[in-house]
């Protein structure tokens, strides 16, 4: 795997190497448990003295193949598969934070993540301050507290498709002495590599482009391994004995793998959010074409965005590569292309948006994004409906906003569908 220099090759080859006579395609190990010859071997696994699989709530050979491939694609030292993108973010937070701790997050993130950080974790005593990601470094750093344990943002935000200024937030995290984590779901490692720009951890909803076919739920937590927990006084759980493991100290035992070891042996063990082997197998197979798909998604989205921006019945279009996009320069700096998601607003407000969506034929209304089929969603009434009007505006959700996820169909057919729907307004 270390000899593969190109992501296209890694996506096909990494994670599994068949031996003589073994299956060419990584098999599904659909088993909850694993047999061992003696009691001590099992005891060593439970005490983290040996590596191996002993219960699928913690690890599974099929999930491990996907973990290795995702880590290789992002340039991390390792990864942990989870049952969903939300559970990947949950594992990230619970590995780093205790009750009484604090997070600084950008405000333009997925509505479910906003709710997770701003409400669910609030009930557990973990507070989050949401900041405008276009604010200055000093303004963002002003939100940091002595008990801050994480800086968080989305590489390309859902659904507002704002490009994160990685290096600015990385500087804030270094000044605060805490990890900087990025959700890289929309760009995928083919369009953006957050570790190259200062991120320490990455999360994915693999249900989106990684799977790419809307058939397998999952998430991934990836560690670069470069945050020095041993040198920090902010994370005593990594540097003091864990009594649930007979006094094991994560940084002494696992070195740069301390974060992932704690995430799996503590959070995954206790909260049980492992990805299923079936979903891992599907995602691993679909990852093989990720590079090809991201090229087509980005190509289609760029052309559709340019077309809609010239349409007389369209009020505005938001896509980072457009000449009038405020994120155009950030996109050039951090992204190889701008992915397949955009937002736009038809003239006529919310009523026009709903009529347009009802008039589409090829593009379907679904609670999903980032798969092969073109789809649309009205976030104000669906994914972000749990937020107040002011919270929606703060995350970039306008009443007329429609999110488009461009599939890999022929661009002429996609444009024709939106033209006929706009003609109905």
PEQUIHU-V33801 format. One record per pair of residues at least 24 apart in sequence whose ideal C-beta (glycine too) atoms are under 8 Angstrom apart, sorted by sequence separation. I is the first residue (numbers start at 1). J is the second residue. D is the distance in whole Angstrom. If there is no record, write none. Layout:
I_J_D, I_J_D
//
This chain:
32_56_5, 89_113_6, 93_117_8, 97_121_8, 101_125_8, 102_126_7, 103_127_7, 104_128_7, 105_129_7, 106_130_7, 107_131_6, 133_157_8, 174_198_8, 185_209_7, 200_224_5, 238_262_7, 242_266_7, 318_342_6, 319_343_8, 354_378_7, 378_402_6, 379_403_6, 31_56_7, 32_57_8, 99_124_6, 100_125_6, 101_126_5, 102_127_5, 103_128_4, 104_129_5, 105_130_6, 106_131_6, 107_132_6, 108_133_6, 151_176_7, 161_186_7, 173_198_7, 185_210_8, 199_224_7, 237_262_7, 317_342_7, 318_343_5, 353_378_6, 377_402_7, 378_403_8, 86_112_6, 90_116_7, 99_125_3, 100_126_8, 101_127_8, 102_128_7, 103_129_7, 105_131_7, 106_132_8, 107_133_7, 200_226_6, 201_227_8, 317_343_8, 318_344_7, 376_402_6, 377_403_5, 86_113_7, 89_116_6, 98_125_8, 99_126_7, 102_129_7, 104_131_6, 106_133_4, 151_178_6, 155_182_5, 158_185_7, 170_197_7, 171_198_8, 173_200_7, 200_227_4, 317_344_4, 376_403_7, 89_117_8, 93_121_6, 98_126_8, 140_168_7, 144_172_7, 148_176_6, 150_178_6, 151_179_7, 152_180_8, 154_182_7, 155_183_7, 158_186_6, 166_194_6, 170_198_3, 230_258_8, 316_344_6, 341_369_6, 376_404_5, 377_405_8, 31_60_8, 97_126_5, 133_162_6, 140_169_7, 149_178_6, 150_179_6, 151_180_5, 152_181_5, 153_182_6, 154_183_4, 155_184_5, 157_186_8, 169_198_8, 170_199_7, 195_224_5, 229_258_5, 315_344_8, 316_345_5, 341_370_7, 375_404_8, 376_405_8, 86_116_6, 148_178_6, 149_179_8, 151_181_7, 152_182_8, 153_183_7, 155_185_8, 156_186_4, 167_197_6, 226_256_7, 229_259_7, 314_344_6, 315_345_5, 340_370_7, 350_380_7, 374_404_7, 375_405_5, 29_60_6, 133_164_6, 137_168_5, 141_172_5, 144_175_8, 150_181_6, 152_183_8, 154_185_7, 155_186_7, 156_187_5, 166_197_4, 167_198_6, 225_256_4, 314_345_7, 315_346_6, 339_370_8, 374_405_7, 29_61_4, 30_62_8, 133_165_7, 140_172_5, 144_176_5, 154_186_7, 155_187_5, 166_198_6, 225_257_7, 227_259_7, 314_346_6, 315_347_5, 374_406_6, 375_407_7, 29_62_5, 93_126_7, 166_199_7, 313_346_6, 314_347_7, 374_407_4, 28_62_5, 137_171_6, 141_175_6, 223_257_8, 225_259_8, 313_347_5, 369_403_7, 371_405_7, 373_407_5, 27_62_7, 117_152_8, 137_172_6, 141_176_7, 302_337_8, 370_405_6, 372_407_5, 374_409_6, 26_62_7, 104_140_7, 133_169_8, 156_192_7, 223_259_5, 302_338_7, 308_344_5, 369_405_4, 371_407_7, 372_408_5, 373_409_7, 155_192_5, 223_260_5, 301_338_7, 305_342_5, 368_405_8, 299_337_8, 301_339_7, 304_342_7, 26_65_5, 104_143_5, 155_194_6, 221_260_8, 298_337_4, 301_340_5, 305_344_8, 104_144_6, 298_338_6, 300_340_7, 301_341_7, 374_414_5, 113_154_8, 298_339_6, 301_342_6, 363_404_7, 221_263_6, 295_337_7, 297_339_6, 298_340_6, 102_145_5, 109_152_8, 294_337_7, 297_340_3, 374_417_8, 104_148_6, 109_153_7, 110_154_7, 102_147_5, 103_148_7, 109_154_5, 294_339_7, 357_402_7, 101_147_5, 102_148_5, 103_149_7, 104_150_7, 105_151_8, 106_152_7, 108_154_7, 294_340_8, 353_399_8, 356_402_7, 100_147_6, 101_148_8, 102_149_7, 103_150_5, 104_151_5, 105_152_4, 106_153_4, 110_157_8, 353_400_5, 362_409_7, 101_149_5, 103_151_8, 104_152_7, 105_153_7, 106_154_7, 109_157_6, 110_158_4, 179_227_5, 352_400_7, 353_401_7, 15_64_8, 16_65_5, 103_152_6, 108_157_4, 109_158_7, 110_159_8, 350_399_4, 353_402_5, 15_65_4, 349_399_6, 350_400_6, 15_66_7, 106_157_7, 349_400_5, 362_413_6, 363_414_7, 15_67_8, 16_68_8, 97_149_5, 108_160_5, 348_400_7, 362_414_7, 15_68_4, 16_69_8, 96_149_5, 97_150_7, 345_398_6, 14_68_6, 15_69_4, 96_150_5, 108_162_5, 346_400_6, 362_416_8, 363_417_6, 14_69_5, 177_232_6, 345_400_4, 362_417_4, 363_418_7, 178_234_6, 219_275_7, 345_401_6, 346_402_7, 361_417_6, 15_72_7, 93_150_7, 177_234_6, 218_275_5, 344_401_8, 345_402_7, 360_417_6, 11_69_7, 14_72_4, 92_150_7, 106_164_7, 201_259_7, 218_276_8, 343_401_5, 344_402_6, 360_418_7, 10_69_7, 14_73_7, 343_402_7, 361_420_7, 343_403_5, 344_404_7, 361_421_8, 218_279_5, 342_403_8, 343_404_7, 359_420_7, 360_421_5, 10_72_5, 11_73_6, 216_278_8, 217_279_6, 218_280_7, 341_403_7, 342_404_5, 359_421_4, 10_73_6, 106_169_8, 216_279_4, 341_404_7, 216_280_8, 341_405_5, 342_406_7, 357_421_8, 218_283_6, 340_405_6, 341_406_7, 356_421_5, 359_424_4, 7_73_6, 216_282_4, 340_406_4, 356_422_6, 1_68_7, 215_282_6, 216_283_5, 340_407_7, 4_72_7, 104_172_8, 211_279_8, 356_424_7, 206_275_8, 213_282_8, 355_424_7, 356_425_6, 113_183_7, 216_286_7, 355_425_6, 1_72_6, 211_282_6, 104_176_8, 211_283_5, 110_183_7, 210_283_6, 213_286_6, 297_370_8, 352_425_5, 109_183_7, 212_286_5, 300_374_8, 211_286_5, 210_286_7, 346_422_7, 206_283_5, 210_287_6, 212_289_7, 348_425_6, 212_290_7, 347_425_7, 293_372_7, 346_425_6, 210_290_7, 209_290_7, 212_293_5, 96_178_8, 96_179_7, 209_293_7, 149_234_6, 209_294_7, 315_400_7, 149_235_7, 209_297_7, 92_181_6, 89_183_7, 85_183_8, 85_185_6, 190_290_6, 304_404_7, 190_291_5, 188_290_6, 304_406_6, 191_294_6, 301_404_8, 190_294_5, 301_406_4, 188_294_6, 300_406_4, 191_298_7, 300_407_7, 304_411_7, 300_408_7, 303_411_5, 307_415_5, 311_419_8, 314_422_7, 92_201_6, 297_406_6, 300_409_8, 313_422_5, 74_184_7, 297_407_7, 304_414_6, 308_418_7, 92_203_6, 297_408_6, 300_411_5, 304_415_6, 307_418_8, 311_422_6, 296_408_4, 299_411_7, 303_415_7, 313_425_5, 75_189_8, 89_203_5, 300_414_6, 304_418_7, 74_189_5, 88_203_4, 293_408_6, 73_189_4, 88_204_7, 73_190_8, 88_205_7, 75_193_6, 85_203_7, 74_193_7, 76_195_7, 85_204_6, 86_205_8, 74_194_8, 75_195_5, 85_205_3, 74_195_6, 75_196_7, 84_205_7, 85_206_7, 85_207_6, 84_207_7, 85_208_8, 81_206_8, 76_202_7, 74_202_5, 92_221_6, 89_219_8, 91_221_5, 209_339_8, 88_219_3, 209_340_8, 87_219_5, 88_220_6, 84_217_5, 85_218_8, 86_219_7, 88_221_5, 70_204_7, 83_217_7, 84_218_7, 85_219_4, 83_218_7, 84_219_5, 70_206_8, 82_218_7, 83_219_7, 81_218_6, 82_219_4, 197_334_6, 81_219_7, 82_220_7, 81_220_6, 82_221_6, 96_235_7, 98_237_7, 66_206_8, 70_210_7, 80_220_7, 79_220_5, 80_221_5, 79_221_6, 192_334_6, 79_222_4, 192_335_5, 78_222_7, 79_223_7, 191_335_5, 192_336_7, 78_223_6, 191_336_5, 76_222_4, 77_223_6, 190_336_7, 191_337_5, 76_223_5, 77_224_7, 78_225_7, 191_338_8, 74_222_5, 76_224_5, 77_225_4, 187_335_6, 191_339_6, 75_224_7, 76_225_7, 70_220_5, 71_222_6, 188_339_8, 70_222_6, 187_339_6, 214_366_8, 67_220_7, 186_339_5, 66_220_8, 214_368_6, 186_341_6, 161_318_6, 163_320_5, 214_371_4, 160_318_7, 161_319_6, 212_370_7, 213_371_6, 214_372_8, 161_320_6, 212_371_6, 213_372_6, 214_373_7, 208_368_8, 211_371_7, 212_372_6, 207_368_8, 208_369_6, 209_370_5, 208_370_4, 209_371_8, 208_371_7, 95_259_6, 156_320_8, 163_327_4, 162_327_6, 165_330_6, 161_327_8, 164_330_8, 95_262_5, 163_330_4, 95_263_4, 163_331_5, 166_334_6, 164_334_7, 92_263_8, 95_266_7, 163_334_6, 91_263_5, 95_267_5, 163_335_7, 94_267_5, 91_267_5, 90_267_8, 91_268_7, 94_271_7, 161_338_8, 161_339_8, 77_256_6, 78_257_6, 155_334_8, 156_335_7, 77_257_7, 80_260_6, 91_271_8, 161_341_6, 79_260_8, 90_271_7, 161_342_6, 7_189_6, 78_260_5, 91_273_6, 156_338_7, 159_341_7, 161_343_6, 7_190_6, 77_260_8, 80_263_6, 90_273_7, 156_339_6, 158_341_7, 160_343_7, 80_264_5, 159_343_6, 186_370_7, 156_341_7, 185_370_7, 82_268_8, 87_273_4, 80_268_7, 84_273_8, 83_273_5, 82_273_5, 83_274_6, 82_274_7, 83_275_6, 134_326_8, 81_274_7, 82_275_6, 83_276_7, 81_275_4, 48_245_6, 47_245_7, 47_246_7, 81_280_6, 48_248_6, 47_248_8, 48_253_7, 59_264_7, 58_264_6, 58_265_7, 66_275_7, 58_268_6, 159_369_8, 57_268_7, 58_269_6, 63_274_7, 158_369_7, 57_269_7, 63_275_5, 48_261_7, 60_274_7, 63_277_6, 66_280_5, 73_287_8, 57_272_5, 59_274_8, 62_277_4, 65_280_7, 69_284_6, 58_274_7, 48_265_6, 57_274_5, 60_277_5, 63_280_4, 66_283_6, 70_287_8, 56_274_6, 62_280_5, 66_284_4, 69_287_6, 159_377_7, 62_281_5, 65_284_6, 60_280_7, 159_379_5, 56_277_7, 66_287_8, 62_284_8, 159_383_7, 162_396_7, 160_395_7, 160_396_3, 159_396_8, 160_397_7, 159_397_7, 157_396_7, 159_401_7, 159_403_4, 31_277_8, 30_277_5, 29_277_6, 30_278_7, 28_277_5, 28_278_6, 28_281_5, 27_281_8, 26_281_7, 26_284_6, 25_285_8, 130_394_7, 16_284_8, 111_379_7, 15_284_7, 114_384_8, 112_383_7, 115_386_6, 111_383_5, 115_387_7, 110_383_7, 111_384_4, 114_387_7, 111_386_7, 11_287_5, 12_288_5, 111_387_6, 11_288_6, 114_391_7, 11_289_8, 11_290_5, 11_291_6, 114_395_6, 8_291_5, 7_291_6, 111_395_7, 109_395_7, 111_397_8, 107_394_5, 108_395_6, 107_395_6, 108_396_5
//
